[in-house]
Amino acid sequence: FFLDQFSIVDCIFVPYVERMNASLFYYKGFQLRGNPMFPNITRWFEGLETRDTYLGTQSDFHTHCHDLPPQMGGCYRNDTEGQKECEKRVDSCTDFKLPEHGLAEPEESKIFAAARVLKYKDYIVKVNPADDGIIDEGLRCSLTHLLTGESPSPPQGCDEGLRYLKQRINVPRDMPMWSARRLRESLEVAANASGPRVAQPLPTQHRKDQNPANFGK
């Protein structure tokens, strides 16, 4: 930590450095955590991850990188080959080797993800651009893969809707990092079995697609 033990100094810096770790990787192709040039940064993150209070607020690269542009008025790519590869890795939502954390996967990660989807299923279906019946069946196929590993047989036409949801899972608001990873993975497996269509792009001027009013009574 910055001082002899965890302190308010760490609380002040962690929101900024966590976002720097994500945005430098995505927009500049630069790795901060895990870089041998900055061993103290890596040790600091590892120390933070021993604290449950930090794990409850820790976000992931995908959430940060797509929430930052509306907050900051824009984020700008340097368009190098390395940057493009890093961006592709983050946007795949299925790369589990990103330098975003160093945590082992909890045994309950998949069950927790499924529970969150089931709790808010009606709202998820309501805001999804796909037909209600089609996305409902697609979600069922995704959760079957998540919990059993069975190859899904989703209906044609749910690919766009499943990828829409995959891109809008927010960590930690919706679920912890490993649960989000596993759910996104299963959504993509089902989407790939349904078709090649991509989702609506994430907005960069606002995040009204994340309006919490759509997820409560």
Disulfide bonds with the S-S distance in Angstrom:
none
